[in-house]
């Protein structure tokens, strides 16, 4: 089984020594770029731009460039933040003790929430009529935290990020 084509491109044996052609549209053959300095292939153009940029960067590193050096980029600090899943688990299992608020770095409101519970419990044990209102307020606050947990987590993570940025020394040039 003799074939007059070469490979998948369908080049015949008489076309091997000729300049390469590239197909742009279906059935339309376009000759290769007439100017060897200006490649017509987009990938070849990107490669040429990349190589020129790399040569310029290498010249900057060696000190051979006339352009002033760019300032060093700021350090990127990766800081582990608070987990939303952990906050919801703490809310679900230990919400009466405000563990989720302690975890999300809002200890003052956590103490206020706990105090509300204990005050309402004392009023209930003393037979005060306002104990039911205080307990209802405490339950509503804890149930409302289910909606607020994501905002509290975002605020806690932002506070951690700002604290980490202050601790990182600025890059000196």
C-alpha positions in Angstrom: 0.0 0.0 0.0 2.0 2.9 -1.3 1.0 6.4 -0.3 2.0 9.7 -1.9 1.3 11.7 1.3 3.6 12.2 4.2 2.1 12.2 7.7 -1.3 13.6 8.7 -0.8 16.9 7.0 -1.1 15.4 3.5 2.3 16.6 2.2 3.2 14.8 -1.0 6.8 13.9 -1.7 7.2 16.7 -4.3 6.2 19.3 -1.6 8.9 18.4 0.9 11.6 20.9 -0.3 9.1 23.8 -0.8 8.3 26.5 1.7 5.8 25.4 4.3 2.1 26.4 4.0 -0.3 26.9 6.8 -4.1 26.5 6.5 -6.1 29.4 8.0 -9.6 28.5 6.9 -11.1 25.4 5.5 -9.5 24.7 2.2 -7.5 28.0 2.0 -3.7 27.5 1.9 -1.7 30.5 2.9 2.1 30.7 2.2 4.5 31.1 5.1 5.5 34.5 6.2 7.5 36.3 3.5 9.5 38.2 6.2 11.4 35.7 8.4 11.8 38.4 11.1 8.0 38.8 11.5 6.4 35.4 12.2 2.8 35.1 11.1 2.0 32.4 13.7 0.5 34.0 16.8 2.3 31.5 19.0 5.6 32.4 17.3 4.9 36.1 17.9 4.2 35.5 21.6 7.3 33.4 21.9 9.4 36.3 20.3 7.9 38.9 22.6 8.5 36.6 25.6 12.1 36.0 24.6 12.7 39.7 24.1 11.3 40.4 27.6 13.5 37.7 29.1 16.6 39.1 27.4 15.7 42.6 28.7 15.1 41.2 32.2 18.5 39.4 32.1 20.1 42.6 31.1 18.5 44.4 34.0 19.8 41.8 36.4 23.3 42.1 35.0 23.2 45.9 35.3 23.5 46.4 31.5 20.2 48.2 31.1 19.8 52.0 30.9 16.3 51.8 32.3 15.9 52.4 36.1 15.3 49.3 38.2 11.7 48.8 39.3 11.1 48.7 43.1 10.8 45.3 44.6 7.3 43.9 45.0 5.7 43.7 48.4 5.8 40.4 50.1 2.7 38.3 50.0 1.7 37.0 53.3 -0.4 33.9 53.5 -2.3 33.7 56.8 -4.6 31.0 57.9 -8.0 32.4 58.7 -11.0 31.3 60.7 -13.0 28.4 59.3 -16.7 28.9 58.6 -17.4 25.2 59.2 -15.7 25.3 62.6 -17.7 28.4 63.6 -21.0 26.8 62.6 -20.1 23.6 64.5 -19.3 25.7 67.6 -22.6 27.6 67.2 -24.6 24.4 66.9 -23.1 22.5 69.8 -21.9 25.2 72.1 -24.0 28.2 71.1 -25.4 28.6 74.6 -21.8 29.2 75.8 -21.0 31.6 72.9 -18.1 29.5 71.8 -18.5 30.6 68.2 -18.1 34.2 69.2 -15.0 33.5 71.2 -13.6 31.6 68.2 -14.4 34.5 65.8 -12.5 37.0 68.0 -15.5 38.9 69.4 -15.1 38.2 73.2 -17.0 41.2 74.4 -20.2 40.2 72.7 -19.6 36.6 73.7 -19.4 37.7 77.4 -22.6 39.8 76.9 -24.4 36.9 75.4 -23.4 34.6 78.2 -24.3 37.2 80.8 -27.8 37.6 79.2 -28.3 33.9 79.6 -27.2 33.8 83.2 -29.2 36.9 84.2 -32.3 35.4 82.5 -31.7 32.1 84.3 -31.4 33.9 87.7 -34.6 35.9 87.0 -36.4 32.7 86.1 -35.2 31.0 89.3 -36.3 34.0 91.4 -39.7 33.9 89.8 -39.4 37.2 88.0 -41.9 37.8 85.3 -39.4 39.4 82.9 -37.3 36.2 82.7 -39.2 34.9 79.7 -38.4 38.1 77.7 -34.7 37.9 78.5 -34.6 34.2 77.6 -36.4 34.9 74.3 -33.9 37.7 73.6 -31.0 35.3 74.2 -32.5 32.6 71.9 -33.1 35.2 69.2 -29.6 36.5 69.5 -28.1 33.0 69.2 -30.4 32.1 66.3 -29.5 35.4 64.6 -25.8 34.4 64.9 -26.5 31.7 62.4 -27.0 34.4 59.8 -24.2 36.7 61.2 -21.5 34.0 61.4 -20.2 34.5 57.9 -19.9 38.3 58.4 -18.2 37.7 61.8 -15.8 35.3 60.1 -14.9 37.8 57.4 -14.3 40.5 59.9 -12.1 38.2 62.0 -10.1 37.1 58.9 -9.6 40.7 57.9 -8.4 41.6 61.4 -5.9 38.7 61.2 -4.7 39.8 57.8 -4.2 43.4 58.9 -2.3 42.3 62.0 0.0 40.0 59.8 0.7 42.9 57.4 1.7 45.1 60.3 4.1 42.5 61.5 5.8 41.9 58.2 8.6 44.4 57.6 8.4 46.4 54.4 10.8 45.4 51.7 13.7 47.9 51.5 15.3 48.6 48.1 
